[in-house]
């Protein structure tokens, strides 16, 4: 992930689990999006 | 999340969606959303127990947390921050990035220690710059 570059394909394709089931992280990037990776829930 | 939560209104006004990625078990997700009062916000919470997305984002996972982490923990306890029960990989470090509507990264932060968090003011500033850029391009309705 580098400033000025597109979000890497590997990151877009990473599978995550949401309350509604699995999704690709890239599918959650709708419009300007801040993605925060938490150390842990809490 | 506490620091960011206080700036969510500003981010929403600037048209920025927020995705929170944890690495705990999916069973902990609903409780986390309730605990940090995210219902009804422009925030999507997900989890990635495989941490593949963390690796793809270049986020570190040291073998152990060092002296700096111990000092940060003592400082946060001294400031009255009560550490809640957590779910996930205790060694994984976090980070954040902001992408524009074309998927281009305009802000990135990678934690170097557990207490090295993205500065919410820096995030809002980047979002504001993005907002101004979009408005200049006439993409806002």
N, CA and C atoms of all chains as a GROMACS GRO file, in nm:
protein
  549
    1UNK      N    1   0.087  -0.119   0.000
    1UNK     CA    2   0.000   0.000   0.000
    1UNK      C    3   0.090   0.123   0.000
    2UNK      N    4   0.084   0.197  -0.108
    2UNK     CA    5   0.170   0.314  -0.120
    2UNK      C    6   0.087   0.434  -0.163
    3UNK      N    7   0.119   0.548  -0.107
    3UNK     CA    8   0.047   0.671  -0.143
    3UNK      C    9   0.066   0.700  -0.292
    4UNK      N   10  -0.045   0.730  -0.356
    4UNK     CA   11  -0.042   0.761  -0.499
    4UNK      C   12  -0.059   0.641  -0.588
    5UNK      N   13  -0.059   0.522  -0.529
    5UNK     CA   14  -0.074   0.398  -0.607
    5UNK      C   15  -0.212   0.337  -0.580
    6UNK      N   16  -0.261   0.254  -0.672
    6UNK     CA   17  -0.388   0.187  -0.648
    6UNK      C   18  -0.376   0.087  -0.533
    7UNK      N   19  -0.487   0.060  -0.468
    7UNK     CA   20  -0.490  -0.044  -0.365
    7UNK      C   21  -0.448  -0.175  -0.432
    8UNK      N   22  -0.348  -0.245  -0.376
    8UNK     CA   23  -0.297  -0.367  -0.441
    8UNK      C   24  -0.406  -0.472  -0.463
    9UNK      N   25  -0.394  -0.543  -0.572
    9UNK     CA   26  -0.492  -0.646  -0.606
    9UNK      C   27  -0.502  -0.751  -0.496
   10UNK      N   28  -0.388  -0.790  -0.441
   10UNK     CA   29  -0.388  -0.893  -0.336
   10UNK      C   30  -0.474  -0.848  -0.217
   11UNK      N   31  -0.469  -0.721  -0.188
   11UNK     CA   32  -0.548  -0.667  -0.076
   11UNK      C   33  -0.696  -0.660  -0.114
   12UNK      N   34  -0.723  -0.620  -0.236
   12UNK     CA   35  -0.863  -0.614  -0.282
   12UNK      C   36  -0.928  -0.752  -0.279
   13UNK      N   37  -0.848  -0.854  -0.308
   13UNK     CA   38  -0.904  -0.989  -0.318
   13UNK      C   39  -0.907  -1.062  -0.184
   14UNK      N   40  -0.849  -1.003  -0.081
   14UNK     CA   41  -0.847  -1.069   0.050
   14UNK      C   42  -0.990  -1.089   0.101
   15UNK      N   43  -1.017  -1.210   0.150
   15UNK     CA   44  -1.152  -1.240   0.197
   15UNK      C   45  -1.166  -1.203   0.344
   16UNK      N   46  -1.273  -1.134   0.374
   16UNK     CA   47  -1.304  -1.097   0.512
   16UNK      C   48  -1.443  -1.148   0.546
   17UNK      N   49  -1.469  -1.158   0.676
   17UNK     CA   50  -1.600  -1.203   0.723
   17UNK      C   51  -1.674  -1.086   0.785
   18UNK      N   52  -1.793  -1.061   0.734
   18UNK     CA   53  -1.876  -0.956   0.790
   18UNK      C   54  -1.996  -1.014   0.861
   19UNK      N   55  -2.079  -0.925   0.913
   19UNK     CA   56  -2.199  -0.973   0.982
   19UNK      C   57  -2.294  -1.042   0.884
   20UNK      N   58  -2.282  -1.008   0.756
   20UNK     CA   59  -2.369  -1.067   0.654
   20UNK      C   60  -2.301  -1.180   0.578
   21UNK      N   61  -2.182  -1.222   0.622
   21UNK     CA   62  -2.112  -1.329   0.554
   21UNK      C   63  -1.982  -1.283   0.494
   22UNK      N   64  -1.920  -1.370   0.413
   22UNK     CA   65  -1.788  -1.336   0.357
   22UNK      C   66  -1.798  -1.232   0.247
   23UNK      N   67  -1.688  -1.160   0.228
   23UNK     CA   68  -1.681  -1.058   0.122
   23UNK      C   69  -1.535  -1.038   0.087
   24UNK      N   70  -1.511  -0.983  -0.030
   24UNK     CA   71  -1.377  -0.940  -0.066
   24UNK      C   72  -1.358  -0.797  -0.015
   25UNK      N   73  -1.241  -0.772   0.040
   25UNK     CA   74  -1.218  -0.638   0.095
   25UNK      C   75  -1.240  -0.531  -0.012
   26UNK      N   76  -1.200  -0.561  -0.135
   26UNK     CA   77  -1.215  -0.464  -0.243
   26UNK      C   78  -1.360  -0.426  -0.268
   27UNK      N   79  -1.452  -0.520  -0.240
   27UNK     CA   80  -1.594  -0.492  -0.262
   27UNK      C   81  -1.647  -0.391  -0.160
   28UNK      N   82  -1.574  -0.370  -0.053
   28UNK     CA   83  -1.618  -0.277   0.052
   28UNK      C   84  -1.565  -0.135   0.027
   29UNK      N   85  -1.480  -0.122  -0.074
   29UNK     CA   86  -1.424   0.010  -0.106
   29UNK      C   87  -1.518   0.080  -0.203
   30UNK      N   88  -1.617   0.147  -0.148
   30UNK     CA   89  -1.717   0.215  -0.231
   30UNK      C   90  -1.702   0.364  -0.210
   31UNK      N   91  -1.649   0.432  -0.311
   31UNK     CA   92  -1.622   0.574  -0.294
   31UNK      C   93  -1.502   0.592  -0.203
   32UNK      N   94  -1.478   0.714  -0.159
   32UNK     CA   95  -1.365   0.735  -0.067
   32UNK      C   96  -1.384   0.650   0.059
   33UNK      N   97  -1.283   0.573   0.092
   33UNK     CA   98  -1.297   0.479   0.203
   33UNK      C   99  -1.172   0.478   0.289
   34UNK      N  100  -1.194   0.487   0.420
   34UNK     CA  101  -1.086   0.469   0.517
   34UNK      C  102  -1.092   0.325   0.567
   35UNK      N  103  -0.983   0.254   0.549
   35UNK     CA  104  -0.974   0.116   0.598
   35UNK      C  105  -0.880   0.116   0.718
   36UNK      N  106  -0.933   0.070   0.830
   36UNK     CA  107  -0.855   0.068   0.954
   36UNK      C  108  -0.834  -0.078   0.994
   37UNK      N  109  -0.709  -0.119   1.003
   37UNK     CA  110  -0.676  -0.253   1.050
   37UNK      C  111  -0.652  -0.246   1.200
   38UNK      N  112  -0.738  -0.312   1.273
   38UNK     CA  113  -0.728  -0.312   1.419
   38UNK      C  114  -0.627  -0.416   1.463
   39UNK      N  115  -0.560  -0.386   1.573
   39UNK     CA  116  -0.473  -0.488   1.631
   39UNK      C  117  -0.559  -0.605   1.675
   40UNK      N  118  -0.665  -0.572   1.744
   40UNK     CA  119  -0.757  -0.673   1.797
   40UNK      C  120  -0.893  -0.607   1.810
   41UNK      N  121  -0.996  -0.684   1.823
   41UNK     CA  122  -1.124  -0.626   1.860
   41UNK      C  123  -1.113  -0.579   2.004
   42UNK      N  124  -1.161  -0.462   2.031
   42UNK     CA  125  -1.160  -0.414   2.168
   42UNK      C  126  -1.112  -0.273   2.177
   43UNK      N  127  -0.979   0.249   1.825
   43UNK     CA  128  -1.107   0.291   1.769
   43UNK      C  129  -1.160   0.413   1.841
   44UNK      N  130  -1.128   0.428   1.970
   44UNK     CA  131  -1.183   0.538   2.048
   44UNK      C  132  -1.148   0.674   1.987
   45UNK      N  133  -1.022   0.692   1.944
   45UNK     CA  134  -0.982   0.819   1.886
   45UNK      C  135  -1.053   0.847   1.756
   46UNK      N  136  -1.068   0.745   1.675
   46UNK     CA  137  -1.133   0.760   1.546
   46UNK      C  138  -1.282   0.786   1.562
   47UNK      N  139  -1.342   0.722   1.661
   47UNK     CA  140  -1.488   0.732   1.679
   47UNK      C  141  -1.531   0.876   1.700
   48UNK      N  142  -1.445   0.955   1.765
   48UNK     CA  143  -1.480   1.095   1.790
   48UNK      C  144  -1.478   1.179   1.662
   49UNK      N  145  -1.418   1.125   1.555
   49UNK     CA  146  -1.409   1.200   1.429
   49UNK      C  147  -1.498   1.141   1.320
   50UNK      N  148  -1.580   1.043   1.355
   50UNK     CA  149  -1.662   0.978   1.253
   50UNK      C  150  -1.760   1.074   1.186
   51UNK      N  151  -1.816   1.166   1.265
   51UNK     CA  152  -1.911   1.262   1.207
   51UNK      C  153  -1.845   1.343   1.096
   52UNK      N  154  -1.721   1.388   1.123
   52UNK     CA  155  -1.650   1.467   1.022
   52UNK      C  156  -1.624   1.386   0.896
   53UNK      N  157  -1.583   1.261   0.915
   53UNK     CA  158  -1.556   1.176   0.800
   53UNK      C  159  -1.683   1.152   0.720
   54UNK      N  160  -1.794   1.132   0.790
   54UNK     CA  161  -1.921   1.111   0.720
   54UNK      C  162  -1.959   1.235   0.640
   55UNK      N  163  -1.940   1.354   0.698
   55UNK     CA  164  -1.973   1.478   0.626
   55UNK      C  165  -1.885   1.496   0.503
   56UNK      N  166  -1.764   1.441   0.509
   56UNK     CA  167  -1.671   1.451   0.395
   56UNK      C  168  -1.692   1.339   0.295
   57UNK      N  169  -1.793   1.256   0.319
   57UNK     CA  170  -1.830   1.151   0.224
   57UNK      C  171  -1.742   1.028   0.230
   58UNK      N  172  -1.674   1.009   0.342
   58UNK     CA  173  -1.582   0.896   0.355
   58UNK      C  174  -1.649   0.781   0.430
   59UNK      N  175  -1.648   0.663   0.370
   59UNK     CA  176  -1.693   0.543   0.438
   59UNK      C  177  -1.576   0.486   0.518
   60UNK      N  178  -1.609   0.412   0.621
   60UNK     CA  179  -1.506   0.354   0.706
   60UNK      C  180  -1.525   0.202   0.713
   61UNK      N  181  -1.417   0.130   0.692
   61UNK     CA  182  -1.417  -0.015   0.707
   61UNK      C  183  -1.318  -0.050   0.818
   62UNK      N  184  -1.367  -0.116   0.920
   62UNK     CA  185  -1.281  -0.162   1.030
   62UNK      C  186  -1.254  -0.310   1.010
   63UNK      N  187  -1.127  -0.346   1.006
   63UNK     CA  188  -1.089  -0.486   0.987
   63UNK      C  189  -1.024  -0.536   1.115
   64UNK      N  190  -1.082  -0.637   1.176
   64UNK     CA  191  -1.021  -0.701   1.291
   64UNK      C  192  -0.965  -0.836   1.251
   65UNK      N  193  -0.907  -0.907   1.345
   65UNK     CA  194  -0.857  -1.041   1.311
   65UNK      C  195  -0.903  -1.145   1.412
   66UNK      N  196  -1.002  -1.109   1.493
   66UNK     CA  197  -1.058  -1.205   1.587
   66UNK      C  198  -1.156  -1.298   1.518
   67UNK      N  199  -1.212  -1.391   1.592
   67UNK     CA  200  -1.308  -1.485   1.534
   67UNK      C  201  -1.436  -1.414   1.491
   68UNK      N  202  -1.501  -1.462   1.385
   68UNK     CA  203  -1.627  -1.400   1.341
   68UNK      C  204  -1.730  -1.393   1.453
   69UNK      N  205  -1.724  -1.487   1.547
   69UNK     CA  206  -1.821  -1.487   1.656
   69UNK      C  207  -1.807  -1.364   1.746
   70UNK      N  208  -1.692  -1.297   1.740
   70UNK     CA  209  -1.669  -1.179   1.824
   70UNK      C  210  -1.712  -1.050   1.756
   71UNK      N  211  -1.747  -1.059   1.628
   71UNK     CA  212  -1.773  -0.938   1.549
   71UNK      C  213  -1.896  -0.861   1.597
   72UNK      N  214  -2.007  -0.931   1.614
   72UNK     CA  215  -2.131  -0.864   1.654
   72UNK      C  216  -2.114  -0.794   1.790
   73UNK      N  217  -2.048  -0.861   1.882
   73UNK     CA  218  -2.025  -0.802   2.014
   73UNK      C  219  -1.939  -0.678   2.005
   74UNK      N  220  -1.839  -0.682   1.917
   74UNK     CA  221  -1.752  -0.566   1.899
   74UNK      C  222  -1.832  -0.446   1.845
   75UNK      N  223  -1.918  -0.472   1.746
   75UNK     CA  224  -1.998  -0.364   1.687
   75UNK      C  225  -2.088  -0.300   1.792
   76UNK      N  226  -2.146  -0.384   1.878
   76UNK     CA  227  -2.230  -0.330   1.985
   76UNK      C  228  -2.147  -0.252   2.087
   77UNK      N  229  -2.032  -0.308   2.122
   77UNK     CA  230  -1.951  -0.249   2.228
   77UNK      C  231  -1.902  -0.110   2.193
   78UNK      N  232  -1.866  -0.090   2.066
   78UNK     CA  233  -1.812   0.041   2.028
   78UNK      C  234  -1.919   0.128   1.961
   79UNK      N  235  -2.044   0.084   1.970
   79UNK     CA  236  -2.160   0.165   1.926
   79UNK      C  237  -2.147   0.208   1.780
   80UNK      N  238  -2.129   0.110   1.692
   80UNK     CA  239  -2.114   0.141   1.550
   80UNK      C  240  -2.245   0.128   1.472
   81UNK      N  241  -2.349   0.076   1.538
   81UNK     CA  242  -2.475   0.058   1.466
   81UNK      C  243  -2.526   0.192   1.417
   82UNK      N  244  -2.572   0.194   1.293
   82UNK     CA  245  -2.628   0.317   1.236
   82UNK      C  246  -2.524   0.414   1.183
   83UNK      N  247  -2.396   0.379   1.195
   83UNK     CA  248  -2.291   0.466   1.142
   83UNK      C  249  -2.252   0.420   1.002
   84UNK      N  250  -2.181   0.507   0.931
   84UNK     CA  251  -2.133   0.473   0.798
   84UNK      C  252  -2.003   0.392   0.812
   85UNK      N  253  -2.014   0.286   0.889
   85UNK     CA  254  -1.897   0.204   0.922
   85UNK      C  255  -1.932   0.057   0.899
   86UNK      N  256  -1.841  -0.012   0.831
   86UNK     CA  257  -1.855  -0.156   0.812
   86UNK      C  258  -1.746  -0.225   0.892
   87UNK      N  259  -1.786  -0.318   0.977
   87UNK     CA  260  -1.687  -0.393   1.055
   87UNK      C  261  -1.679  -0.535   1.002
   88UNK      N  262  -1.559  -0.580   0.976
   88UNK     CA  263  -1.536  -0.715   0.927
   88UNK      C  264  -1.417  -0.774   1.002
   89UNK      N  265  -1.396  -0.901   0.982
   89UNK     CA  266  -1.279  -0.964   1.045
   89UNK      C  267  -1.208  -1.055   0.946
   90UNK      N  268  -1.080  -1.070   0.966
   90UNK     CA  269  -0.997  -1.154   0.880
   90UNK      C  270  -0.905  -1.237   0.969
   91UNK      N  271  -0.958  -1.347   1.022
   91UNK     CA  272  -0.876  -1.429   1.112
   91UNK      C  273  -0.750  -1.484   1.044
   92UNK      N  274  -0.751  -1.497   0.912
   92UNK     CA  275  -0.632  -1.547   0.842
   92UNK      C  276  -0.522  -1.442   0.838
   93UNK      N  277  -0.559  -1.316   0.859
   93UNK     CA  278  -0.470  -1.199   0.854
   93UNK      C  279  -0.404  -1.181   0.717
   94UNK      N  280  -0.462  -1.244   0.614
   94UNK     CA  281  -0.407  -1.228   0.478
   94UNK      C  282  -0.411  -1.082   0.435
   95UNK      N  283  -0.517  -1.012   0.473
   95UNK     CA  284  -0.526  -0.870   0.434
   95UNK      C  285  -0.421  -0.786   0.507
   96UNK      N  286  -0.389  -0.824   0.630
   96UNK     CA  287  -0.284  -0.753   0.704
   96UNK      C  288  -0.150  -0.769   0.633
   97UNK      N  289  -0.123  -0.893   0.591
   97UNK     CA  290   0.003  -0.917   0.520
   97UNK      C  291   0.006  -0.841   0.388
   98UNK      N  292  -0.108  -0.842   0.317
   98UNK     CA  293  -0.113  -0.773   0.188
   98UNK      C  294  -0.097  -0.621   0.206
   99UNK      N  295  -0.136  -0.571   0.322
   99UNK     CA  296  -0.121  -0.428   0.350
   99UNK      C  297   0.018  -0.396   0.405
  100UNK      N  298   0.100  -0.497   0.426
  100UNK     CA  299   0.236  -0.473   0.474
  100UNK      C  300   0.244  -0.442   0.621
  101UNK      N  301   0.148  -0.491   0.698
  101UNK     CA  302   0.147  -0.463   0.842
  101UNK      C  303   0.230  -0.564   0.918
  102UNK      N  304   0.302  -0.516   1.016
  102UNK     CA  305   0.399  -0.599   1.087
  102UNK      C  306   0.333  -0.686   1.194
  103UNK      N  307   0.399  -0.799   1.219
  103UNK     CA  308   0.364  -0.885   1.333
  103UNK      C  309   0.496  -0.929   1.396
  104UNK      N  310   0.545  -0.853   1.494
  104UNK     CA  311   0.673  -0.888   1.556
  104UNK      C  312   0.661  -1.015   1.639
  105UNK      N  313   0.774  -1.076   1.667
  105UNK     CA  314   0.773  -1.198   1.750
  105UNK      C  315   0.731  -1.167   1.893
  106UNK      N  316   0.762  -1.048   1.936
  106UNK     CA  317   0.720  -1.005   2.070
  106UNK      C  318   0.718  -0.853   2.073
  107UNK      N  319   0.639  -0.799   2.166
  107UNK     CA  320   0.637  -0.655   2.183
  107UNK      C  321   0.749  -0.617   2.280
  108UNK      N  322   0.818  -0.511   2.249
  108UNK     CA  323   0.935  -0.474   2.327
  108UNK      C  324   0.906  -0.373   2.436
  109UNK      N  325   1.012  -0.306   2.478
  109UNK     CA  326   1.005  -0.210   2.588
  109UNK      C  327   0.911  -0.095   2.554
  110UNK      N  328   0.914  -0.053   2.426
  110UNK     CA  329   0.829   0.058   2.386
  110UNK      C  330   0.682   0.026   2.413
  111UNK      N  331   0.642  -0.099   2.382
  111UNK     CA  332   0.502  -0.139   2.404
  111UNK      C  333   0.469  -0.137   2.552
  112UNK      N  334   0.564  -0.179   2.636
  112UNK     CA  335   0.540  -0.179   2.781
  112UNK      C  336   0.522  -0.037   2.832
  113UNK      N  337   0.602   0.055   2.780
  113UNK     CA  338   0.590   0.195   2.820
  113UNK      C  339   0.456   0.252   2.776
  114UNK      N  340   0.416   0.219   2.652
  114UNK     CA  341   0.288   0.269   2.601
  114UNK      C  342   0.172   0.217   2.686
  115UNK      N  343   0.182   0.090   2.726
  115UNK     CA  344   0.076   0.032   2.809
  115UNK      C  345   0.068   0.103   2.944
  116UNK      N  346   0.185   0.128   3.004
  116UNK     CA  347   0.187   0.196   3.132
  116UNK      C  348   0.131   0.338   3.119
  117UNK      N  349   0.166   0.405   3.010
  117UNK     CA  350   0.115   0.541   2.988
  117UNK      C  351  -0.036   0.543   2.972
  118UNK      N  352  -0.088   0.445   2.898
  118UNK     CA  353  -0.233   0.444   2.875
  118UNK      C  354  -0.307   0.411   3.004
  119UNK      N  355  -0.250   0.321   3.084
  119UNK     CA  356  -0.312   0.290   3.213
  119UNK      C  357  -0.307   0.412   3.305
  120UNK      N  358  -0.193   0.482   3.301
  120UNK     CA  359  -0.178   0.602   3.382
  120UNK      C  360  -0.275   0.712   3.342
  121UNK      N  361  -0.312   0.712   3.214
  121UNK     CA  362  -0.407   0.812   3.165
  121UNK      C  363  -0.551   0.772   3.192
  122UNK      N  364  -0.567   0.656   3.254
  122UNK     CA  365  -0.702   0.613   3.292
  122UNK      C  366  -0.772   0.531   3.187
  123UNK      N  367  -0.698   0.492   3.082
  123UNK     CA  368  -0.762   0.412   2.978
  123UNK      C  369  -0.776   0.269   3.027
  124UNK      N  370  -0.900   0.223   3.029
  124UNK     CA  371  -0.927   0.088   3.076
  124UNK      C  372  -0.923  -0.008   2.959
  125UNK      N  373  -0.832  -0.103   2.963
  125UNK     CA  374  -0.820  -0.198   2.853
  125UNK      C  375  -0.929  -0.304   2.862
  126UNK      N  376  -1.006  -0.312   2.754
  126UNK     CA  377  -1.114  -0.408   2.750
  126UNK      C  378  -1.061  -0.545   2.710
  127UNK      N  379  -1.144  -0.644   2.728
  127UNK     CA  380  -1.109  -0.778   2.683
  127UNK      C  381  -1.101  -0.774   2.530
  128UNK      N  382  -0.999  -0.833   2.475
  128UNK     CA  383  -0.976  -0.825   2.332
  128UNK      C  384  -0.982  -0.962   2.268
  129UNK      N  385  -1.010  -0.961   2.139
  129UNK     CA  386  -1.014  -1.086   2.063
  129UNK      C  387  -0.929  -1.069   1.939
  130UNK      N  388  -0.837  -1.161   1.918
  130UNK     CA  389  -0.752  -1.154   1.801
  130UNK      C  390  -0.608  -1.185   1.836
  131UNK      N  391  -0.521  -1.161   1.739
  131UNK     CA  392  -0.380  -1.192   1.753
  131UNK      C  393  -0.311  -1.080   1.831
  132UNK      N  394  -0.261  -1.111   1.949
  132UNK     CA  395  -0.206  -1.006   2.035
  132UNK      C  396  -0.076  -0.947   1.980
  133UNK      N  397  -0.012  -1.015   1.888
  133UNK     CA  398   0.113  -0.963   1.834
  133UNK      C  399   0.096  -0.882   1.705
  134UNK      N  400  -0.020  -0.896   1.643
  134UNK     CA  401  -0.042  -0.827   1.516
  134UNK      C  402  -0.051  -0.676   1.537
  135UNK      N  403   0.020  -0.601   1.456
  135UNK     CA  404   0.009  -0.456   1.460
  135UNK      C  405  -0.091  -0.409   1.355
  136UNK      N  406  -0.149  -0.293   1.378
  136UNK     CA  407  -0.253  -0.242   1.290
  136UNK      C  408  -0.202  -0.136   1.194
  137UNK      N  409  -0.296  -0.066   1.136
  137UNK     CA  410  -0.263   0.039   1.041
  137UNK      C  411  -0.389   0.093   0.978
  138UNK      N  412  -0.374   0.183   0.885
  138UNK     CA  413  -0.489   0.242   0.818
  138UNK      C  414  -0.447   0.298   0.684
  139UNK      N  415  -0.542   0.298   0.590
  139UNK     CA  416  -0.518   0.371   0.466
  139UNK      C  417  -0.649   0.431   0.418
  140UNK      N  418  -0.638   0.540   0.346
  140UNK     CA  419  -0.753   0.608   0.286
  140UNK      C  420  -0.737   0.602   0.135
  141UNK      N  421  -0.841   0.550   0.070
  141UNK     CA  422  -0.840   0.541  -0.076
  141UNK      C  423  -0.946   0.635  -0.133
  142UNK      N  424  -0.916   0.696  -0.248
  142UNK     CA  425  -1.015   0.784  -0.310
  142UNK      C  426  -1.116   0.700  -0.388
  143UNK      N  427  -1.210   0.768  -0.454
  143UNK     CA  428  -1.316   0.695  -0.522
  143UNK      C  429  -1.267   0.619  -0.645
  144UNK      N  430  -1.143   0.640  -0.684
  144UNK     CA  431  -1.084   0.562  -0.792
  144UNK      C  432  -0.994   0.450  -0.742
  145UNK      N  433  -0.990   0.431  -0.609
  145UNK     CA  434  -0.909   0.324  -0.553
  145UNK      C  435  -0.762   0.360  -0.538
  146UNK      N  436  -0.730   0.489  -0.545
  146UNK     CA  437  -0.592   0.534  -0.528
  146UNK      C  438  -0.568   0.568  -0.382
  147UNK      N  439  -0.456   0.525  -0.329
  147UNK     CA  440  -0.424   0.548  -0.188
  147UNK      C  441  -0.376   0.692  -0.169
  148UNK      N  442  -0.437   0.763  -0.073
  148UNK     CA  443  -0.398   0.903  -0.049
  148UNK      C  444  -0.342   0.922   0.092
  149UNK      N  445  -0.356   0.820   0.176
  149UNK     CA  446  -0.302   0.828   0.313
  149UNK      C  447  -0.273   0.686   0.359
  150UNK      N  448  -0.163   0.669   0.428
  150UNK     CA  449  -0.133   0.536   0.484
  150UNK      C  450  -0.057   0.552   0.615
  151UNK      N  451  -0.088   0.464   0.708
  151UNK     CA  452  -0.015   0.458   0.835
  151UNK      C  453   0.002   0.310   0.872
  152UNK      N  454   0.124   0.272   0.903
  152UNK     CA  455   0.152   0.137   0.952
  152UNK      C  456   0.210   0.149   1.093
  153UNK      N  457   0.147   0.082   1.187
  153UNK     CA  458   0.192   0.090   1.326
  153UNK      C  459   0.329   0.027   1.342
  154UNK      N  460   0.414   0.093   1.420
  154UNK     CA  461   0.547   0.038   1.451
  154UNK      C  462   0.549  -0.024   1.589
  155UNK      N  463   0.444   0.002   1.667
  155UNK     CA  464   0.429  -0.056   1.800
  155UNK      C  465   0.280  -0.055   1.832
  156UNK      N  466   0.237  -0.128   1.935
  156UNK     CA  467   0.093  -0.136   1.964
  156UNK      C  468   0.027   0.000   1.987
  157UNK      N  469   0.101   0.095   2.043
  157UNK     CA  470   0.043   0.225   2.072
  157UNK      C  471   0.061   0.328   1.961
  158UNK      N  472   0.125   0.288   1.854
  158UNK     CA  473   0.150   0.378   1.742
  158UNK      C  474   0.030   0.372   1.648
  159UNK      N  475  -0.071   0.454   1.676
  159UNK     CA  476  -0.197   0.450   1.602
  159UNK      C  477  -0.202   0.563   1.501
  160UNK      N  478  -0.284   0.544   1.399
  160UNK     CA  479  -0.306   0.652   1.303
  160UNK      C  480  -0.365   0.772   1.377
  161UNK      N  481  -0.310   0.888   1.350
  161UNK     CA  482  -0.359   1.011   1.413
  161UNK      C  483  -0.491   1.052   1.347
  162UNK      N  484  -0.601   1.053   1.423
  162UNK     CA  485  -0.730   1.088   1.362
  162UNK      C  486  -0.729   1.224   1.292
  163UNK      N  487  -0.652   1.318   1.343
  163UNK     CA  488  -0.645   1.450   1.278
  163UNK      C  489  -0.580   1.440   1.141
  164UNK      N  490  -0.477   1.355   1.130
  164UNK     CA  491  -0.413   1.335   0.999
  164UNK      C  492  -0.512   1.271   0.901
  165UNK      N  493  -0.592   1.177   0.952
  165UNK     CA  494  -0.691   1.110   0.867
  165UNK      C  495  -0.794   1.210   0.816
  166UNK      N  496  -0.845   1.293   0.907
  166UNK     CA  497  -0.947   1.392   0.869
  166UNK      C  498  -0.887   1.493   0.771
  167UNK      N  499  -0.763   1.531   0.794
  167UNK     CA  500  -0.697   1.625   0.704
  167UNK      C  501  -0.685   1.566   0.563
  168UNK      N  502  -0.648   1.438   0.555
  168UNK     CA  503  -0.638   1.372   0.425
  168UNK      C  504  -0.776   1.362   0.360
  169UNK      N  505  -0.878   1.334   0.441
  169UNK     CA  506  -1.015   1.326   0.387
  169UNK      C  507  -1.062   1.462   0.338
  170UNK      N  508  -1.025   1.566   0.410
  170UNK     CA  509  -1.063   1.702   0.369
  170UNK      C  510  -0.996   1.739   0.237
  171UNK      N  511  -0.868   1.705   0.223
  171UNK     CA  512  -0.797   1.732   0.099
  171UNK      C  513  -0.863   1.658  -0.017
  172UNK      N  514  -0.906   1.536   0.011
  172UNK     CA  515  -0.974   1.456  -0.092
  172UNK      C  516  -1.106   1.519  -0.130
  173UNK      N  517  -1.178   1.568  -0.029
  173UNK     CA  518  -1.307   1.632  -0.052
  173UNK      C  519  -1.290   1.754  -0.142
  174UNK      N  520  -1.190   1.836  -0.111
  174UNK     CA  521  -1.164   1.957  -0.190
  174UNK      C  522  -1.128   1.920  -0.333
  175UNK      N  523  -1.046   1.815  -0.349
  175UNK     CA  524  -1.006   1.770  -0.481
  175UNK      C  525  -1.126   1.722  -0.562
  176UNK      N  526  -1.214   1.646  -0.495
  176UNK     CA  527  -1.333   1.596  -0.565
  176UNK      C  528  -1.425   1.710  -0.604
  177UNK      N  529  -1.440   1.806  -0.514
  177UNK     CA  530  -1.528   1.919  -0.544
  177UNK      C  531  -1.473   2.000  -0.661
  178UNK      N  532  -1.340   2.012  -0.665
  178UNK     CA  533  -1.278   2.086  -0.775
  178UNK      C  534  -1.301   2.016  -0.908
  179UNK      N  535  -1.312   1.885  -0.902
  179UNK     CA  536  -1.337   1.808  -1.025
  179UNK      C  537  -1.485   1.803  -1.058
  180UNK      N  538  -1.566   1.858  -0.970
  180UNK     CA  539  -1.710   1.861  -0.995
  180UNK      C  540  -1.779   1.728  -0.981
  181UNK      N  541  -1.724   1.640  -0.899
  181UNK     CA  542  -1.784   1.508  -0.884
  181UNK      C  543  -1.887   1.502  -0.774
  182UNK      N  544  -1.896   1.607  -0.694
  182UNK     CA  545  -1.993   1.602  -0.586
  182UNK      C  546  -2.128   1.648  -0.635
  183UNK      N  547  -2.232   1.588  -0.582
  183UNK     CA  548  -2.367   1.628  -0.620
  183UNK      C  549  -2.431   1.702  -0.503
   0.00000   0.00000   0.00000
